[in-house]
């Protein structure tokens, strides 16, 4: 009986493990100094799981014998252009979403600074009269704003 070389066995094992490694999650978190980290394990409770998008390209069938080589080439070029357009559109969408997140983050930071430096905070009651927040309500309001900033400013 013929024996397999060790490197072939190792290669086969690695190939079996790859799908599991690719399916495992990736996490993103920010440390206390503001530095963003990425890892395959969550290092803090605030670590956000990142979802990787699967990307597939579907090309038209080119095995049709009725098409000339020039027509096949054009069909392939058209499919490649459609794919390029789809990727550009997705990139534009991501850029717009990033701008919206940055704007919301900036607004929250300004509001948080203003509210945290204010001597007193108030809300409006049902009679349209000012109602000043208690110390506990103020602390909860500021905590809610910090949570919102963690969400929008990562």
C-alpha positions as CSV (number, residue, x, y, z in Angstrom):
1,X,0.0,0.0,0.0
2,X,1.3,3.5,-0.9
3,X,1.6,6.1,1.9
4,X,0.6,9.7,1.4
5,X,3.3,12.3,2.0
6,X,2.8,14.2,5.3
7,X,2.5,17.6,3.5
8,X,-0.5,16.2,1.5
9,X,-2.2,15.1,4.7
10,X,-1.6,18.5,6.3
11,X,-3.0,20.2,3.2
12,X,-6.1,18.1,3.2
13,X,-6.7,18.9,6.9
14,X,-6.3,22.7,6.2
15,X,-8.7,22.5,3.4
16,X,-11.3,20.9,5.7
17,X,-10.8,23.6,8.3
18,X,-11.0,26.6,5.9
19,X,-14.9,26.8,5.7
20,X,-15.2,26.8,9.5
21,X,-12.6,29.6,9.7
22,X,-14.3,31.6,7.1
23,X,-17.7,31.2,8.8
24,X,-16.4,32.4,12.2
25,X,-17.2,35.9,13.2
26,X,-15.0,39.0,13.3
27,X,-15.3,41.6,16.0
28,X,-14.5,45.3,16.2
29,X,-14.1,47.3,19.4
30,X,-12.6,50.6,20.6
31,X,-10.2,50.6,23.6
32,X,-10.1,53.3,26.3
33,X,-7.6,55.4,24.3
34,X,-9.9,55.4,21.3
35,X,-8.0,53.0,19.1
36,X,-10.1,50.6,17.0
37,X,-9.2,46.9,17.1
38,X,-10.4,43.9,15.0
39,X,-10.2,40.3,16.0
40,X,-11.8,36.9,15.6
41,X,-12.7,37.0,19.4
42,X,-14.7,39.6,21.3
43,X,-12.3,41.2,23.8
44,X,-14.9,43.5,25.5
45,X,-18.7,43.4,26.0
46,X,-19.0,46.4,23.6
47,X,-17.3,44.4,20.8
48,X,-19.4,44.6,17.6
49,X,-19.7,41.5,15.4
50,X,-18.8,42.3,11.9
51,X,-20.6,40.6,9.1
52,X,-18.7,39.9,6.0
53,X,-20.6,40.1,2.7
54,X,-20.3,37.2,0.3
55,X,-19.6,38.4,-3.1
56,X,-20.3,36.4,-6.2
57,X,-20.1,37.2,-9.8
58,X,-22.4,35.6,-12.2
59,X,-21.3,35.6,-15.8
60,X,-23.5,34.6,-18.7
61,X,-23.1,31.2,-20.3
62,X,-20.6,31.5,-23.1
63,X,-20.9,28.0,-24.4
64,X,-23.5,28.9,-27.0
65,X,-22.0,27.7,-30.3
66,X,-24.3,30.1,-32.2
67,X,-22.4,33.2,-31.0
68,X,-19.3,34.4,-32.8
69,X,-16.2,35.0,-30.8
70,X,-16.8,38.8,-31.0
71,X,-20.4,38.3,-29.6
72,X,-19.1,36.1,-26.8
73,X,-16.5,38.7,-26.0
74,X,-19.0,41.5,-26.0
75,X,-21.4,39.5,-23.8
76,X,-18.6,38.9,-21.3
77,X,-17.6,42.6,-21.4
78,X,-21.2,43.6,-20.8
79,X,-21.4,41.3,-17.8
80,X,-18.2,42.6,-16.4
81,X,-19.5,46.2,-16.8
82,X,-22.7,45.3,-15.0
83,X,-20.6,43.8,-12.2
84,X,-18.4,46.9,-12.0
85,X,-21.5,49.2,-11.9
86,X,-23.0,47.1,-9.1
87,X,-19.7,47.4,-7.1
88,X,-19.5,51.2,-7.7
89,X,-23.2,51.6,-6.6
90,X,-22.5,49.6,-3.4
91,X,-19.4,51.7,-2.7
92,X,-21.4,54.9,-3.1
93,X,-24.1,53.6,-0.7
94,X,-21.4,52.7,1.9
95,X,-19.9,56.2,1.5
96,X,-23.3,57.9,2.0
97,X,-24.0,55.7,5.0
98,X,-20.6,56.6,6.5
99,X,-21.3,60.3,5.9
100,X,-24.6,60.0,7.7
101,X,-23.0,58.2,10.6
102,X,-20.3,60.9,10.9
103,X,-22.9,63.7,10.8
104,X,-25.1,62.0,13.5
105,X,-21.9,61.4,15.6
106,X,-20.9,65.0,15.3
107,X,-24.4,66.2,16.3
108,X,-24.4,63.9,19.3
109,X,-21.0,65.0,20.5
110,X,-22.1,68.7,20.3
111,X,-25.3,68.0,22.2
112,X,-23.5,65.9,24.8
113,X,-20.9,68.6,25.4
114,X,-23.7,71.2,25.8
115,X,-25.8,69.0,28.1
116,X,-22.9,67.9,30.2
117,X,-21.7,71.4,30.8
118,X,-25.1,72.9,31.4
119,X,-26.0,73.8,35.0
120,X,-29.4,72.3,34.7
121,X,-31.4,70.3,32.1
122,X,-35.1,70.6,31.6
123,X,-37.9,68.9,29.7
124,X,-41.4,70.0,28.7
125,X,-44.4,68.7,30.6
126,X,-47.9,68.1,29.3
127,X,-48.8,71.8,30.0
128,X,-45.9,73.0,28.0
129,X,-44.1,74.1,31.1
130,X,-40.4,73.5,31.9
131,X,-39.7,70.6,34.2
132,X,-36.1,70.5,35.4
133,X,-34.5,67.1,35.5
134,X,-33.4,65.6,38.8
135,X,-29.8,64.5,39.3
136,X,-30.8,60.9,38.5
137,X,-32.7,61.9,35.4
138,X,-29.8,64.0,34.2
139,X,-27.3,61.2,34.8
140,X,-29.6,58.8,32.9
141,X,-29.9,61.3,30.0
142,X,-26.1,61.7,29.8
143,X,-25.7,57.9,29.9
144,X,-28.2,57.5,27.1
145,X,-26.3,60.0,25.0
146,X,-23.0,58.2,25.6
147,X,-24.6,54.9,24.5
148,X,-25.9,56.7,21.4
149,X,-22.4,58.0,20.7
150,X,-20.9,54.5,21.1
151,X,-23.4,53.3,18.5
152,X,-23.0,56.2,15.9
153,X,-19.3,57.1,16.5
154,X,-17.5,53.8,16.0
